[in-house]
Amino acid sequence: MKTIESIKSQIQRLYETNPNVHVNIKMTHPRISVKDTAAVITGVYRNLFRIVEHDCGYARTHSIQYAEVLIGQVVIAELELDAPENPPTL
């Protein structure tokens, strides 16, 4: 099971090694919908991280809380996925 601390450490590692990521964002407040867009992690802070994406032809900066990654509103393709605790048996 993922925790906010594990998500923070994975995003921090991405920021230090390769900040270029691909994101899917689906939020209602503020209304943001981005699908499989290249973005750059520009900062990692205690409660949030910042990305810059160029989906509309100009740079847009988003501040994203780690909890939004935890609940699935923001998906970063390069994050390591946890193996399921109870894998299905055939």
N, C-alpha and C positions, 0 to 999 in steps of 0.2 A: 504494500500500500504506500502510495506517495504521500509525503508530508510537505508542508511549506518549506521546511528547512532543506529537504532534499532537492526541491525545485530551485531554491535559492542557490545552492551549491552548484547545481548543473548549469544554471544560467551564468553564474560567475565564471565557471570553467569555460563555457562557450565565449564569453566576453574576452577572456584573457587569451584564448587560443585562436579562435576563428569567429569574429563577431558577425559574419555574414550568415543569415539564417533565412528560412522560408516560413512565413506565418499564415495562419488562417484566423481571422478575428470575426466574431459574431456577437456583438453587444447591442443592447437596446438603449442604454443610458450612459454615455452619449451614443447615438445611433451610428455604429461603425460596422461595415461589412466588407471584409477583405478576404479574398480567396487565393491561396498559394502564391503569395507575393514575396519577392525578394526584399529583405530588410536588413538593416544594420543595427546591432545593439550599441547604443551610444553611451549608456551609463547604467550602472548597477548600484542601487542604493538599499538602505535597510528595509524599506517597505514596498519599493517598486523598482521597476527598471524601465528604461526608455529605449524606443526603437524609432528609426526613421525609415519610411517606405516611400516609394515613388510610383504608386499604382495609378494615379491620375495624371501623371506627367510632371508633377511638381512634388517637392519634398513635403511629407506630412510627418510630424512627430507625434508619437503616442506614448503616454505614461501608462504603464500596465502594472497592476498589482499582482503579486505572486498567487493570490487566491483565485484570480481569474484564470490562471493556467491550471490550477488545481481542479476547478469545477468544469473546465472544458470550454469556456468562452474564448480563450486564446489557445491555439495549438501551434507549437513550434516543432517543425518536422525533425530538426536535428537533435532534440532532446532524447535521451535514452529512455526507452519504454521499460517499465518494470514487467517482469514475468508474472503471469497470473498466479495467485497464491494456490488456487485449486484448479490445475489445468484439467480440461475435459478429458474424459477417458472414452475410448472407443469400444 
